[in-house]
Amino acid sequence: MQAIARTLVEKTPVGILYRRDKAVLSMARAQLLDLADKIAFEELQSYAKINPAVAVAAAEVIAHQNAGDLQQWLSAPQNLKAMANHVYQLALVEEAIKAGDYPRP
């Protein structure tokens, strides 16, 4: 019975999609952790003056970055989504500054 279940999981479209999604999440987690090693999100708090959405996820991300448990926190998909959104909002601010729409805060 276990062999049949394993075969179904490996061969069905749902099983294939699950493995692909898991791989994408793993790559995203690795990229976000690499980014977190390079920058301190706390230093970008002033970006909330340009884009208020920056402040939404910032507090939680910064708390975990400062506590040093960001990798563990990112193991939950909803936390990974929150951090990815935070990085996206920061990127939007960087693009606006680069375009000359806003001065660097």
C-alpha positions, 0 to 999 in steps of 0.5 A, spaced: 500 500 500 505 504 501 509 503 495 502 504 491 501 511 495 509 513 493 508 511 486 501 516 486 505 522 489 511 521 484 507 520 478 501 524 479 501 532 477 499 534 484 505 530 486 510 533 481 507 540 482 508 539 489 515 538 488 516 544 483 513 548 488 517 546 494 524 547 490 521 554 488 520 556 495 527 553 497 530 557 492 526 564 494 528 562 501 536 562 499 536 568 496 532 572 501 537 569 506 543 571 502 540 578 501 539 579 509 546 577 510 548 583 505 543 588 508 540 591 515 533 592 514 533 596 520 537 601 516 531 602 510 526 604 515 526 611 512 523 608 506 516 608 509 516 615 508 516 614 500 512 607 501 508 606 507 507 598 505 515 598 507 512 599 514 507 593 514 512 587 514 518 591 516 517 590 524 517 583 524 522 582 519 527 586 523 526 583 529 527 576 526 534 579 523 536 582 529 534 576 533 538 572 528 533 567 527 531 569 520 532 562 517 528 559 522 522 564 521 523 563 514 521 556 514 514 557 514 511 559 507 507 565 510 513 568 513 517 567 506 511 571 503 511 576 508 519 577 507 518 577 499 513 582 499 517 587 504 523 586 499 519 587 493 516 594 497 523 596 498 525 595 491 519 599 489 522 605 493 529 604 490 526 604 483 523 611 485 529 614 488 533 611 482 528 614 477 529 621 480 521 621 483 524 622 490 530 624 494 534 618 498 530 619 505 
